[in-house]
Amino acid sequence: MSNRFEGARVVVTGAAAGFGAAIARDFAAEGARVMVTDIDEAAAEAVAAGLNSALSFGLDVTDEARTAEMAQAVVDAWGGIDVVVCNAGLPHRAAPMIELDTDDFDRMWTINVRSIFLAAKYCVPHMPPGSSIVSVASIGGRRPRPGLTAYNASKGAVITLTKGLAGELAPGIRVNCVNPVSAPTGFDKNAVGLDKLPDEVEAAVVAGIPMGRRARPDDVAGAVLFLASDDASFLTGVGLDVDGGRSIG
Ligand SMILES: NC(=O)c1ccc[n+]([C@@H]2O[C@H](COP(=O)([O-])OP(=O)(O)OC[C@H]3O[C@@H](n4cnc5c(N)ncnc54)[C@H](O)[C@@H]3O)[C@@H](O)[C@H]2O)c1
């Protein structure tokens, strides 16, 4: 394991579980100081307790005042912010779009898109040249399939927001996103109401992924760390497909 992020001040949202917990863990393993944030404050605290030089903060990413307080807490602790990972996000229950409640449609934008606007608004003023923002979008934002249309549209907005913001913040701050394919995290429970996909559904999902499996949190964390690292110092406005080839065809 290298130390690409020695001393870096990193914020991760939705970091108590799934992709976010793996992202926080991998940054810490490479020397970063990590602010582990999540709506589930106790779970965020438990993740941070297992890492070197990590703090935790209860943050519902839909809460503007709390987002501002979180950014200030990082500045108070470490003097600035070098990496912001906007990972928190949720699907709605899978269904044809016209059957979705209007409130659920609005919720997609608030949790998945507005949250990134807020994170940027309150963190960017504290980010020095050379820092970066990485958001977790979805391959569904580029290649939507039926059932998660409002969710996929929100992730399409994350990809567009990433590109637009990258243009605004260059050359000082790079802005990129990753587009993961389906992974067995808490996402499944929120999308279909089950802890584990039924075998036939799992098989159909895997059949659409040339690499022959769903994504793992490590796949996503590896791509996020790459985009945040100096190895990607000329990459901005990029949406990196972490999809095992799902979008090839
Ligand atoms: N798992 C997948 O199939 C998949 C595929 C593509 C993209 N994604 C995206 O990856 C990101 C992480 O999802 P995951 O798969 O790890 O899901 P997960 O459900 O395992 O983890 C999500 C985390 O976000 C937290 N969270 C929920 N609402 C929040 C809020 N309002 N404010 C702050 N934190 C909140 C949860 O407590 C949880 O810790 C999401 O943006 C999701 O849309 C997931």
The ligand as a MOL file (V3000), in Angstrom:
LIG
                    3D

  0  0  0     0  0            999 V3000
M  V30 BEGIN CTAB
M  V30 COUNTS 44 48 0 0 0
M  V30 BEGIN ATOM
M  V30 1 N -24.6730 -0.1850 -4.7700 0
M  V30 2 C -24.9620 0.0880 -6.0210 0
M  V30 3 O -25.4950 -0.7530 -6.7720 0
M  V30 4 C -24.6160 1.4450 -6.5900 0
M  V30 5 C -24.3580 1.5590 -7.9760 0
M  V30 6 C -24.0480 2.8100 -8.4930 0
M  V30 7 C -23.9640 3.9160 -7.6550 0
M  V30 8 N -24.2240 3.7640 -6.3110 0 CHG=1
M  V30 9 C -24.1170 4.9660 -5.4750 0
M  V30 10 O -23.1020 4.7420 -4.5150 0
M  V30 11 C -23.3080 5.6000 -3.3910 0
M  V30 12 C -23.1640 4.7840 -2.1090 0
M  V30 13 O -24.1760 3.8000 -2.0820 0
M  V30 14 P -23.9510 2.3560 -1.4500 0
M  V30 15 O -24.1930 1.3780 -2.5440 0
M  V30 16 O -22.6820 2.3020 -0.6860 0 CHG=-1
M  V30 17 O -25.2370 2.3060 -0.4930 0
M  V30 18 P -25.3840 1.9980 1.0780 0
M  V30 19 O -26.8610 2.0630 1.2880 0
M  V30 20 O -24.6570 0.7590 1.4400 0
M  V30 21 O -24.6820 3.2150 1.8010 0
M  V30 22 C -25.2310 4.5010 1.7780 0
M  V30 23 C -24.7800 5.2710 3.0170 0
M  V30 24 O -25.3160 6.5890 2.8920 0
M  V30 25 C -25.9280 6.9470 4.1200 0
M  V30 26 N -26.9910 7.9170 3.8830 0
M  V30 27 C -28.2560 7.6740 3.4710 0
M  V30 28 N -28.9360 8.8180 3.3910 0
M  V30 29 C -28.0800 9.8060 3.7640 0
M  V30 30 C -28.2010 11.2090 3.9050 0
M  V30 31 N -29.3490 11.8530 3.6440 0
M  V30 32 N -27.1220 11.9080 4.3180 0
M  V30 33 C -25.9670 11.2720 4.5880 0
M  V30 34 N -25.7900 9.9470 4.5000 0
M  V30 35 C -26.8490 9.2290 4.0790 0
M  V30 36 C -26.4290 5.6350 4.7100 0
M  V30 37 O -26.6060 5.7320 6.1230 0
M  V30 38 C -25.3030 4.6930 4.3170 0
M  V30 39 O -24.2730 4.6510 5.2790 0
M  V30 40 C -24.6870 6.2150 -3.5950 0
M  V30 41 O -24.5440 7.5180 -4.1270 0
M  V30 42 C -25.3270 5.3070 -4.6320 0
M  V30 43 O -26.3190 5.9570 -5.3880 0
M  V30 44 C -24.5300 2.5530 -5.7730 0
M  V30 END ATOM
M  V30 BEGIN BOND
M  V30 1 1 1 2
M  V30 2 2 2 3
M  V30 3 1 2 4
M  V30 4 1 4 5
M  V30 5 2 4 44
M  V30 6 2 5 6
M  V30 7 1 6 7
M  V30 8 2 7 8
M  V30 9 1 8 9
M  V30 10 1 8 44
M  V30 11 1 9 10
M  V30 12 1 9 42
M  V30 13 1 10 11
M  V30 14 1 11 12
M  V30 15 1 11 40
M  V30 16 1 12 13
M  V30 17 1 13 14
M  V30 18 2 14 15
M  V30 19 1 14 16
M  V30 20 1 14 17
M  V30 21 1 17 18
M  V30 22 2 18 19
M  V30 23 1 18 20
M  V30 24 1 18 21
M  V30 25 1 21 22
M  V30 26 1 22 23
M  V30 27 1 23 24
M  V30 28 1 23 38
M  V30 29 1 24 25
M  V30 30 1 25 26
M  V30 31 1 25 36
M  V30 32 1 26 27
M  V30 33 1 26 35
M  V30 34 2 27 28
M  V30 35 1 28 29
M  V30 36 1 29 30
M  V30 37 2 29 35
M  V30 38 1 30 31
M  V30 39 2 30 32
M  V30 40 1 32 33
M  V30 41 2 33 34
M  V30 42 1 34 35
M  V30 43 1 36 37
M  V30 44 1 36 38
M  V30 45 1 38 39
M  V30 46 1 40 41
M  V30 47 1 40 42
M  V30 48 1 42 43
M  V30 END BOND
M  V30 END CTAB
M  END
